[in-house]
Amino acid sequence: MRLKLFTFCLFLFSIVITAQDGLPKDYLSSDFHKERRESLRSKMADNSVAVFFANPVRNRANDVDYVYHQDPNFYYLTGYKEPHAVLVVFKENQTDDNGNTFNEILYVQERNPQAEQWTGRRLGTEGAKKELGFDVAYNGAEFANSGIDFSAFDKVMFNNFKNDYRDSKRNKADLYSLIEAFKAQSNYDKLFVEEDPIKNRVYEMIKATDVENSANVAQTIGNAFERFPELKDDEVIAGYVNATDDKTRIELKQQVIKIESEAPKSNLDSKSLSTIMASLRQIKTEEEMVLLTKAIRISAMGQREIMKAMHSGMSELEIQGIHEYVYKKYGSEYEGYPSIVGAGHNGCVLHYIENSKMKVENDLVLMDLGAEYHGYTADVTRTIPANGKFTKEQKAIYDLVYEAQEAGIAATVVGAKFGSVDAASREVINAGLVKLGIVESEDQARQYFPHGTSHYLGLDVHDPGDYGALQANMVITVEPGIYIPDGSPCDKKWWGIAVRIEDDILITDNGPVNLSGEAPRKSDEIEALMKEKSALDDFVLPTLD
């Protein structure tokens, strides 16, 4: 009887714990992250190792930090959301001193009850094993004495470091310490020389030039100084350009050959890893598509709700707030990027994020926003008339952008060049601007459509990819736009009109699928939805005088 009672209490306790947990149940699984590590390993060169570091903690002001956001590659491969961590992935199995084999190690923040009281629970090594599925996990402090002989590998791959992390004197296993430990163990300061592609190209030119052509090549290099002034700082290159005789240039050519022959032979590689990760992340798995689709649909719902709630007395900030409230209502944790709400001329600023105009009045309002759901971010833009009705000029520009977007979406087919989407949209806009009399010739149109039409979408709003041929299960944006700032060299009736329409397109073998299509795109459909009642119409706050 006592055993049954104990079993029942244990069962009841587990229910209570689950209920108190209350966390979403649709995060990426540990199996997903493990499979991604296997995919990475399959693309690594023989006898290589890849080292990933968590994102730094970034300070906002005084003792307040920005909300922490994990490095997307690190999250993609581990599911770990905390800072101060290292992932080491080996191509081949390794063997420890006890004869155990392993091919990956995760170093994490150590459990600390005092710190966790302030900043929340840490997984620790046991949590990394149980919840993330790692067989080998250590506290970050142990990375300094990892015992990994990086010199034994033909390639040590990593992304080179940025100067955006601080050294905490109270934390001996912070990101700063982890990076310093890696540098010491890999002999980074002695072996790693970050390549300068421009300087290397000039060196190659000098090495390949015969003495008969050296004066002409020196002149060509000198002409490049205006565009690449840093070349002047290289004594050999500057000397080659300023030399007045062939003998000096021959001597400098030999010096270039000597410099390259004496360069340390290094196994440190800061370039390959980004290429490998881009090739993985540009193709979305089914598990990823569940989250990405939800982020996109949430964002489309935000656009729908603001279409119903919009009125001329709103501020840009209020419009932003409604979008972001809808995101939170659906369980989206963050925005994927700073929200852009630009009324009238403000919409002509491509990355306008101040959102400070107090009344949108009768302007067009360009709204470029994206919910981030469990790490995956949408990117959806709609442009609507604040008063619910497009003017003649606004409608002409809007319908032209819509036509261009339709052409771009139609071009998102398997096997097409990535640039073909931009070409299809740009062809429509170029011809349309001429027809409207805004430009005299198509080659003048870029001033009003200055950005590209597409980018990859995923854990980053501008997700990595190779920008080659389109493949099934890629998700890209299609976002043509026309922006006519005040003072533009065209009829004043067009001034201050800015329109961008952006949708998130899944590429399939059966043609493109518009994942954000629930937000109306046609001008007449937008006007019709704006006539509907909003749930926020009766939400009126007291005046603060």
Phi and psi in degrees as a GROMACS rama.xvg file:
@    title "Ramachandran Plot"
@    xaxis  label "Phi"
@    yaxis  label "Psi"
@TYPE xy
-62.9104  -36.7486  ARG-2
-64.5001  -42.4675  LEU-3
-63.6639  -42.4787  LYS-4
-63.1766  -41.4019  LEU-5
-62.8083  -42.6786  PHE-6
-63.0849  -42.7943  THR-7
-62.9876  -44.5059  PHE-8
-62.4509  -40.1083  CYS-9
-63.0454  -41.9645  LEU-10
-63.0746  -44.554  PHE-11
-63.2916  -40.1602  LEU-12
-62.7422  -39.9488  PHE-13
-64.5278  -35.8999  SER-14
-65.3947  -44.5365  ILE-15
-61.0715  -44.5393  VAL-16
-60.2895  -43.8545  ILE-17
-62.7662  -43.2925  THR-18
-65.9266  -39.6183  ALA-19
-70.1258  -30.102  GLN-20
-57.6279  -57.1677  ASP-21
63.1917  14.5392  GLY-22
-81.815  156.034  LEU-23
-58.962  150.604  PRO-24
-106.323  9.48688  LYS-25
-114.208  26.7508  ASP-26
-67.0271  160.701  TYR-27
-58.746  142.346  LEU-28
-80.3851  159.339  SER-29
-62.9116  -30.8471  SER-30
-64.2294  -36.8957  ASP-31
-60.0418  -50.7116  PHE-32
-64.0052  -38.907  HIS-33
-63.1426  -42.8  LYS-34
-64.5373  -35.1749  GLU-35
-65.8486  -36.5135  ARG-36
-66.605  -37.7919  ARG-37
-65.0801  -38.8843  GLU-38
-65.2666  -40.5041  SER-39
-59.8784  -47.0861  LEU-40
-60.6786  -35.5599  ARG-41
-66.5176  -22.2927  SER-42
-97.6292  -7.55565  LYS-43
-77.505  149.387  MET-44
-70.466  157.323  ALA-45
-58.7845  144.829  ASP-46
53.604  49.075  ASN-47
-126.014  163.243  SER-48
-139.449  142.732  VAL-49
-116.788  134.779  ALA-50
-122.935  124.577  VAL-51
-118.373  143.199  PHE-52
-118.54  145.086  PHE-53
-66.0245  160.662  ALA-54
-65.0811  152.471  ASN-55
-73.987  158.82  PRO-56
-80.9937  130.588  VAL-57
-113.737  133.226  ARG-58
-82.3399  135.447  ASN-59
-93.5451  -49.6166  ARG-60
-168.948  132.352  ALA-61
51.742  -114.181  ASN-62
-104.44  23.8361  ASP-63
-113.117  126.315  VAL-64
-100.744  158.676  ASP-65
-65.8298  153.203  TYR-66
-56.0717  129.367  VAL-67
-70.8928  137.862  TYR-68
-132.168  121.878  HIS-69
-68.4257  149.655  GLN-70
-58.2156  127.631  ASP-71
-58.1528  -39.3913  PRO-72
-63.7003  -41.7378  ASN-73
-63.3244  -45.1111  PHE-74
-64.7869  -41.9919  TYR-75
-56.3448  -38.6371  TYR-76
-91.1154  -18.1436  LEU-77
-127.779  -35.1801  THR-78
80.8432  2.02422  GLY-79
-79.9246  130.406  TYR-80
-109.402  1.13235  LYS-81
-96.7869  159.852  GLU-82
-81.068  -178.301  PRO-83
56.6108  59.5573  HIS-84
-143.776  157.079  ALA-85
-135.279  137.524  VAL-86
-116.121  129.715  LEU-87
-119.238  121.555  VAL-88
-117.894  124.61  VAL-89
-101.692  143.703  PHE-90
-65.8984  -49.5107  LYS-91
-107.441  161.419  GLU-92
-62.0402  142.116  ASN-93
-112.038  161.797  GLN-94
-127.114  129.081  THR-95
-86.2907  -177.864  ASP-96
-64.9099  -19.7574  ASP-97
-96.9346  6.48003  ASN-98
85.7299  6.73026  GLY-99
-82.5114  139.686  ASN-100
-99.7581  149.435  THR-101
-158.189  159.3  PHE-102
-134.301  11.9132  ASN-103
-163.19  150.702  GLU-104
-138.884  137.011  ILE-105
-116.028  125.578  LEU-106
-104.844  127.394  TYR-107
-128.995  172.537  VAL-108
-65.5493  139.091  GLN-109
-74.8818  144.178  GLU-110
-60.45  139.427  ARG-111
-153.299  101.736  ASN-112
-55.8701  -39.7606  PRO-113
-66.3046  -45.506  GLN-114
-66.8474  -37.6277  ALA-115
-68.9207  -24.5606  GLU-116
-64.9926  -29.9021  GLN-117
-91.8964  -40.1004  TRP-118
-119.888  3.27694  THR-119
103.394  163.771  GLY-120
-64.7373  140.724  ARG-121
-104.08  148.882  ARG-122
-68.93  -42.9059  LEU-123
67.3206  -176.883  GLY-124
-68.1155  -39.4612  THR-125
-67.9005  -38.7854  GLU-126
-65.8454  -36.4982  GLY-127
-63.6031  -34.7553  ALA-128
-76.4216  -47.3976  LYS-129
-74.3081  -45.7024  LYS-130
-92.7847  -30.3059  GLU-131
-102.621  -10.2031  LEU-132
81.4425  22.2842  GLY-133
-87.8554  137.87  PHE-134
-81.5449  -31.7984  ASP-135
-124.227  116.388  VAL-136
-142.198  136.914  ALA-137
-130.139  161.62  TYR-138
-69.3021  148.526  ASN-139
-56.5038  -34.6743  GLY-140
-60.1372  -24.5566  ALA-141
-77.7144  -10.0102  GLU-142
-67.3391  -29.2288  PHE-143
-61.4345  -26.4799  ALA-144
-123.168  46.9748  ASN-145
-66.3827  -26.9194  SER-146
78.5452  5.13207  GLY-147
-75.7987  123.597  ILE-148
-92.0319  87.9835  ASP-149
-64.5086  -23.5772  PHE-150
-68.7568  -15.632  SER-151
-82.3769  -6.56465  ALA-152
-100.386  144.819  PHE-153
-69.4712  -31.2502  ASP-154
-138.414  130.035  LYS-155
-115.048  105.025  VAL-156
-97.4917  137.305  MET-157
-162.195  163.202  PHE-158
-94.3007  129.568  ASN-159
-63.6978  158.538  ASN-160
-88.7941  145.761  PHE-161
-103.02  156.748  LYS-162
-89.6017  58.8356  ASN-163
-127.656  27.2844  ASP-164
-130.896  146.558  TYR-165
-104.922  158.385  ARG-166
-98.8396  109.92  ASP-167
-87.8227  119.441  SER-168
-68.7844  -18.8153  LYS-169
-90.2822  -10.4332  ARG-170
-123.103  106.561  ASN-171
-81.1993  1.65351  LYS-172
-130.045  33.0415  ALA-173
-78.614  176.157  ASP-174
-57.8442  -40.192  LEU-175
-56.1554  -47.6107  TYR-176
-66.4057  -38.0944  SER-177
-64.7524  -42.165  LEU-178
-67.2974  -41.2177  ILE-179
-62.3883  -37.5727  GLU-180
-65.273  -41.2415  ALA-181
-63.6884  -43.796  PHE-182
-60.1761  -41.4731  LYS-183
-66.9624  -43.4113  ALA-184
-73.7965  -28.3186  GLN-185
-95.5326  -0.864807  SER-186
61.9009  37.0541  ASN-187
-56.8007  -49.9041  TYR-188
-63.2082  -26.3769  ASP-189
-90.6771  -38.6677  LYS-190
-95.2526  -30.7616  LEU-191
-86.7188  122.665  PHE-192
-124.859  111.809  VAL-193
-66.9577  127.326  GLU-194
-70.3431  139.095  GLU-195
-107.93  101.82  ASP-196
-62.3078  -32.3455  PRO-197
-69.7732  -48.0917  ILE-198
-63.4685  -40.4118  LYS-199
-62.1597  -38.551  ASN-200
-63.6968  -40.852  ARG-201
-65.8111  -42.0057  VAL-202
-58.1587  -42.4198  TYR-203
-63.0143  -39.2565  GLU-204
-61.7202  -44.5386  MET-205
-63.7421  -43.9024  ILE-206
-64.4043  -33.1244  LYS-207
-87.5838  -2.75342  ALA-208
-94.397  128  THR-209
-74.634  157.688  ASP-210
-59.504  -31.6177  VAL-211
-64.2801  -29.8808  GLU-212
-104.029  3.65222  ASN-213
-63.1743  -36.1266  SER-214
-65.4294  -41.465  ALA-215
-65.8052  -41.6887  ASN-216
-65.8939  -39.7846  VAL-217
-59.6203  -39.2767  ALA-218
-65.9391  -40.6062  GLN-219
-61.9243  -43.3973  THR-220
-64.3544  -41.1491  ILE-221
-60.7401  -36.7811  GLY-222
-64.9753  -24.4859  ASN-223
-79.6332  -11.5655  ALA-224
-59.9912  -35.3408  PHE-225
-64.8384  -39.3236  GLU-226
-81.4547  -33.7901  ARG-227
-125.989  73.2952  PHE-228
-61.4854  -21.2913  PRO-229
-65.3419  -17.9707  GLU-230
-65.1082  -26.615  LEU-231
-64.5213  -23.0361  LYS-232
-77.3883  -13.3674  ASP-233
-86.2035  116.271  ASP-234
-61.218  -37.0769  GLU-235
-68.3632  -46.1847  VAL-236
-65.0773  -45.9101  ILE-237
-61.5989  -40.7617  ALA-238
-64.3766  -38.7418  GLY-239
-63.5079  -42.3872  TYR-240
-68.1977  -39.5623  VAL-241
-88.3736  -4.67639  ASN-242
-62.7867  143.649  ALA-243
-107.887  2.43455  THR-244
-146.625  159.311  ASP-245
-66.1688  -36.1887  ASP-246
-58.8382  -44.1656  LYS-247
-63.1067  -40.9911  THR-248
-67.8354  -34.7732  ARG-249
-63.0324  -44.0227  ILE-250
-62.6997  -40.0085  GLU-251
-69.9001  -33.5856  LEU-252
-61.9705  -43.6836  LYS-253
-64.15  -32.9455  GLN-254
-67.6807  -38.1949  GLN-255
-61.708  -45.6365  VAL-256
-60.2686  -40.275  ILE-257
-67.4689  -42.6906  LYS-258
-57.8159  -45.0518  ILE-259
-71.181  -33.7211  GLU-260
-71.7504  -27.6677  SER-261
-92.4694  -3.83864  GLU-262
-61.5139  138.484  ALA-263
-60.9306  137.331  PRO-264
-79.1828  115.63  LYS-265
-118.731  145.492  SER-266
-100.754  7.26748  ASN-267
-85.3624  126.976  LEU-268
-129.581  109.551  ASP-269
-102.034  11.5084  SER-270
-113.65  -39.7708  LYS-271
-65.2362  -33.7719  SER-272
-64.4585  -40.6999  LEU-273
-64.6563  -35.6066  SER-274
-67.3659  -42.6615  THR-275
-64.1  -46.1533  ILE-276
-65.3818  -35.6843  MET-277
-63.3291  -40.5739  ALA-278
-65.8687  -30.6447  SER-279
-76.5767  -48.8128  LEU-280
-75.0171  -21.0426  ARG-281
-71.828  -19.7224  GLN-282
-105.211  118.623  ILE-283
-89.1443  139.172  LYS-284
-83.5102  169.358  THR-285
-60.6543  -40.445  GLU-286
-64.5391  -39.9188  GLU-287
-65.0637  -40.7782  GLU-288
-63.1994  -29.7294  MET-289
-60.5638  -46.983  VAL-290
-73.453  -43.4345  LEU-291
-64.7846  -41.6997  LEU-292
-62.069  -39.58  THR-293
-65.6181  -42.5288  LYS-294
-58.5506  -41.2126  ALA-295
-70.2908  -42.5791  ILE-296
-65.6953  -37.992  ARG-297
-59.36  -44.3945  ILE-298
-64.4558  -38.7036  SER-299
-64.8497  -37.1548  ALA-300
-64.5033  -37.5746  MET-301
-60.5593  -42.093  GLY-302
-64.221  -40.8647  GLN-303
-62.7959  -44.7296  ARG-304
-66.3169  -37.9214  GLU-305
-72.0749  -29.4804  ILE-306
-60.4128  -36.8767  MET-307
-78.5374  -31.2801  LYS-308
-89.0819  -18.5503  ALA-309
-60.5231  137.357  MET-310
-150.319  164.177  HIS-311
-64.9362  -21.6311  SER-312
-84.5006  -0.581651  GLY-313
-73.7529  154.879  MET-314
-96.9851  162.535  SER-315
-61.0018  -37.9457  GLU-316
-65.2228  -38.9835  LEU-317
-63.9444  -40.6013  GLU-318
-62.2388  -45.3436  ILE-319
-57.3851  -43.5836  GLN-320
-63.0485  -36.275  GLY-321
-66.8527  -45.7464  ILE-322
-53.9037  -51.3407  HIS-323
-71.5892  -27.6696  GLU-324
-65.6588  -42.3534  TYR-325
-59.9726  -41.3873  VAL-326
-58.2345  -49.1181  TYR-327
-65.594  -36.4541  LYS-328
-60.2092  -33.9658  LYS-329
-88.7408  0.125168  TYR-330
94.6879  10.8091  GLY-331
-74.5146  129.598  SER-332
-74.9329  -39.2255  GLU-333
-143.034  178.926  TYR-334
-95.1937  145.235  GLU-335
-73.2391  -16.1767  GLY-336
-167.171  164.995  TYR-337
-59.6008  131.357  PRO-338
-67.8058  135.85  SER-339
-109.979  116.436  ILE-340
-131.377  102.518  VAL-341
-119.437  116.378  GLY-342
-94.5639  134.145  ALA-343
59.1774  -129.219  GLY-344
-58.2266  -30.6941  HIS-345
-60.249  -28.2478  ASN-346
-67.7531  -16.3125  GLY-347
-77.2776  -13.3931  CYS-348
-88.6986  110.86  VAL-349
-59.3758  -39.5451  LEU-350
-116.411  51.7209  HIS-351
-75.1356  117.133  TYR-352
-125.5  2.07712  ILE-353
-67.1989  -39.0182  GLU-354
48.8794  48.9837  ASN-355
-108.877  -0.46919  SER-356
-69.6715  129.822  LYS-357
-77.3246  -30.1377  MET-358
-139.564  129.392  LYS-359
-81.8447  -16.0229  VAL-360
52.2288  -124.234  GLU-361
-107.424  21.5535  ASN-362
-75.3263  162.284  ASP-363
-72.9691  142.347  LEU-364
-119.428  115.724  VAL-365
-91.4336  123.597  LEU-366
-125.88  105.749  MET-367
-112.58  102.039  ASP-368
-142.081  155.157  LEU-369
-150.433  127.972  GLY-370
-75.7151  143.629  ALA-371
-107.573  119.955  GLU-372
-119.436  114.399  TYR-373
50.2976  41.0215  HIS-374
97.2332  -22.2999  GLY-375
-96.7076  134.437  TYR-376
-117.062  141.653  THR-377
-89.962  174.103  ALA-378
-155.964  92.6206  ASP-379
-125.876  130.135  VAL-380
-124.668  135.101  THR-381
-132.81  150.514  ARG-382
-126.049  121.684  THR-383
-133.642  154.561  ILE-384
-80.1578  128.912  PRO-385
-59.2394  -32.8373  ALA-386
-91.5465  4.19907  ASN-387
90.8447  -0.930972  GLY-388
-141.74  122.846  LYS-389
-68.9135  138.073  PHE-390
-74.0595  171.471  THR-391
-58.3789  -46.2801  LYS-392
-69.9701  -41.8303  GLU-393
-60.4081  -43.0864  GLN-394
-66.084  -37.6307  LYS-395
-61.763  -44.8911  ALA-396
-69.2433  -43.8525  ILE-397
-60.0851  -48.7798  TYR-398
-65.2349  -29.9485  ASP-399
-67.6545  -43.3722  LEU-400
-65.0941  -39.5142  VAL-401
-60.8985  -44.6958  TYR-402
-61.2776  -40.5287  GLU-403
-65.3869  -39.0648  ALA-404
-67.1481  -39.4254  GLN-405
-58.1279  -42.043  GLU-406
-65.4161  -40.0682  ALA-407
-65.0864  -44.711  GLY-408
-61.7496  -41.2972  ILE-409
-61.0935  -24.8843  ALA-410
-84.8223  -6.53524  ALA-411
-85.2659  75.097  THR-412
-121.781  151.752  VAL-413
-56.8429  131.371  VAL-414
95.2216  -16.7307  GLY-415
-71.9871  151.869  ALA-416
-68.0428  144.559  LYS-417
-56.3171  -40.4158  PHE-418
-70.3145  -12.1182  GLY-419
-68.0829  -26.2249  SER-420
-66.0068  -46.9851  VAL-421
-62.4486  -42.6887  ASP-422
-60.9509  -41.6864  ALA-423
-65.8425  -43.2935  ALA-424
-68.0194  -42.3785  SER-425
-66.9471  -34.9503  ARG-426
-59.8953  -41.5718  GLU-427
-67.4395  -46.0782  VAL-428
-66.9614  -42.8708  ILE-429
-56.6876  -48.9778  ASN-430
-67.1732  -38.0217  ALA-431
-67.0237  -39.0403  GLY-432
-66.1869  -33.971  LEU-433
-67.1384  -44.8778  VAL-434
-61.6682  -36.4705  LYS-435
-78.9493  -7.00061  LEU-436
79.4941  14.2668  GLY-437
-78.7609  -32.947  ILE-438
-128.476  157.392  VAL-439
-85.9727  -30.8246  GLU-440
-141.267  157.418  SER-441
-64.1481  -27.5881  GLU-442
-71.8545  -6.51548  ASP-443
-93.7136  -4.26379  GLN-444
-73.7884  -23.7737  ALA-445
-61.075  -27.0787  ARG-446
-62.0047  -24.2255  GLN-447
-101.602  -6.10041  TYR-448
-138.724  74.2482  PHE-449
-87.1601  -3.70155  PRO-450
-116.18  168.897  HIS-451
-73.9456  169.143  GLY-452
-96.7721  -21.3615  THR-453
-145.377  153.031  SER-454
-152.676  162.871  HIS-455
-72.1825  159.354  TYR-456
-136.176  142.412  LEU-457
175.405  -124.435  GLY-458
-66.8894  -27.5907  LEU-459
-108.782  147.797  ASP-460
-64.6671  -33.4605  VAL-461
-109.816  80.3922  HIS-462
-70.1621  151.721  ASP-463
-71.4199  152.879  PRO-464
-173.525  172.064  GLY-465
-93.5484  -3.31048  ASP-466
52.941  35.6554  TYR-467
-97.6516  -140.399  GLY-468
-68.5608  143.263  ALA-469
-69.962  139.127  LEU-470
-127.276  155.004  GLN-471
-58.8166  141.989  ALA-472
75.0854  16.297  ASN-473
-85.0832  149.708  MET-474
-122.223  122.799  VAL-475
-129.772  160.949  ILE-476
-90.0389  154.979  THR-477
-129.091  110.738  VAL-478
-142.524  67.094  GLU-479
-68.7897  158.931  PRO-480
-157.291  159.401  GLY-481
-132.399  131.256  ILE-482
-133.623  120.695  TYR-483
-122.594  89.0221  ILE-484
-65.4901  157.904  PRO-485
-56.834  138.983  ASP-486
88.1405  3.85073  GLY-487
-66.5103  153.167  SER-488
-77.5474  62.9775  PRO-489
-153.232  175.937  CYS-490
-55.3149  136.125  ASP-491
-60.1126  -20.3042  LYS-492
-64.8819  -18.4746  LYS-493
-92.432  -12.5336  TRP-494
-61.4614  141.523  TRP-495
80.3634  4.44263  GLY-496
-90.796  124.434  ILE-497
-134.554  125.684  ALA-498
-134.31  128.269  VAL-499
-135.698  134.545  ARG-500
-121.906  123.308  ILE-501
-132.5  128.721  GLU-502
-130.351  159.483  ASP-503
-106.169  116.893  ASP-504
-112.53  124.104  ILE-505
-88.4112  126.159  LEU-506
-90.2007  126.042  ILE-507
-130.981  167.005  THR-508
-65.6612  -18.6322  ASP-509
-102.312  13.6042  ASN-510
108.941  173.986  GLY-511
-72.6615  146.122  PRO-512
-121.214  121.146  VAL-513
-84.5293  103.938  ASN-514
-74.3822  -19.5256  LEU-515
-106.65  18.9904  SER-516
-67.2261  -11.3021  GLY-517
-68.3521  -18.4855  GLU-518
-89.1531  118.633  ALA-519
-53.4281  143.817  PRO-520
-115.857  -34.3022  ARG-521
-70.0632  144.179  LYS-522
-60.2826  -41.0942  SER-523
-70.6675  -32.09  ASP-524
-69.4425  -36.4707  GLU-525
-64.1893  -47.4516  ILE-526
-60.7763  -38.1754  GLU-527
-66.1388  -43.9399  ALA-528
-67.4012  -33.2252  LEU-529
-67.9674  -14.0398  MET-530
-83.89  -14.9439  LYS-531
-74.7016  153.935  GLU-532
-72.4864  143.722  LYS-533
-104.309  146.014  SER-534
-64.3527  -16.6316  ALA-535
-94.7973  0.203738  LEU-536
-59.4108  -33.5045  ASP-537
-96.5797  6.4665  ASP-538
-88.3486  93.8301  PHE-539
-121.123  125.384  VAL-540
-93.8305  154.576  LEU-541
-62.1291  149.09  PRO-542
-75.2167  135.307  THR-543
-103.798  97.5178  LEU-544
